[in-house]
Amino acid sequence: MKRQELIDLCEKAIVSEDKWGNRDSASAQRQIGELWALLKAGCDYKLDHNSLSITVYYKGFMYFEMLDIESEYFYLPTLKELEELNGEDWY
């Protein structure tokens, strides 16, 4: 998937708070927001196409202190999953 497709998928993965059904739903939604922001910022990423797991690489604290790129792992639901859930909580 291209960057813009991932950004669009992040936006589709946002679920209204009144539909959250899991104690970890808030955390999953915040992570989607962080993933969206890092992708929009142009950070490099590596995508596992089988599960839509994404590792994003960015210039965080350690980059500015020791020139060491940081990374974060994210899960993004597939478009098929989101369509099947029809706006319900995917976590």
C-alpha positions in Angstrom: 0.0 0.0 0.0 1.1 3.5 -0.7 1.4 6.2 2.0 -1.8 8.0 1.1 -3.7 4.7 1.1 -2.5 4.0 4.7 -3.4 7.6 5.7 -6.9 7.1 4.3 -7.2 3.8 6.1 -6.2 5.4 9.4 -8.9 8.0 8.9 -11.5 5.2 8.3 -10.3 3.3 11.4 -11.4 6.1 13.7 -14.5 4.9 15.6 -16.9 7.1 17.6 -16.4 6.8 21.3 -20.0 5.7 21.9 -19.1 2.5 19.8 -16.0 1.5 21.8 -16.5 -2.0 23.2 -13.2 -2.9 24.8 -11.1 -1.5 27.7 -8.3 -1.1 25.2 -10.3 0.7 22.5 -9.2 4.2 23.6 -5.5 3.2 23.4 -6.1 1.6 20.0 -7.7 4.8 18.8 -4.9 7.0 20.1 -2.3 4.7 18.4 -4.2 5.1 15.1 -3.9 8.9 15.5 -0.2 8.6 16.2 0.3 6.4 13.1 -1.7 8.9 11.0 0.4 11.8 12.2 3.8 10.0 11.6 2.7 8.9 8.1 1.4 12.4 7.3 4.8 13.8 8.5 6.6 11.7 5.9 8.3 9.2 8.2 9.7 6.0 6.7 7.7 2.9 7.3 7.8 -0.9 6.7 4.6 -2.7 6.1 3.8 -6.4 6.8 1.3 -7.0 4.0 0.0 -10.2 5.6 -1.3 -8.6 8.8 -1.2 -4.8 8.1 1.3 -4.4 10.8 3.4 -1.3 10.3 6.7 -0.2 11.8 7.3 3.5 11.5 10.8 5.0 11.8 11.2 8.6 13.0 13.6 11.1 14.4 12.7 11.1 18.1 14.6 12.0 21.3 17.4 9.5 20.6 18.0 10.9 17.1 18.8 14.3 18.4 20.9 13.0 21.3 22.7 10.1 19.6 21.7 10.1 15.9 19.7 6.9 16.5 16.4 6.5 14.6 13.5 5.4 16.7 10.7 3.1 15.7 7.2 2.2 16.8 5.0 -0.8 15.9 1.4 -0.3 15.0 -1.6 -2.5 14.0 -4.0 -1.2 11.4 -7.2 -3.0 10.6 -7.8 -3.9 6.9 -10.3 -2.1 4.8 -12.2 -5.4 4.5 -12.4 -5.6 8.3 -13.6 -2.0 8.7 -16.2 -2.5 6.0 -17.5 -5.7 7.6 -17.8 -3.9 11.0 -19.7 -1.0 9.5 -18.4 1.7 11.8 -18.3 -0.5 14.9 -15.2 -1.0 17.2 -12.5 -3.0 15.4 -10.4 -3.6 18.5 
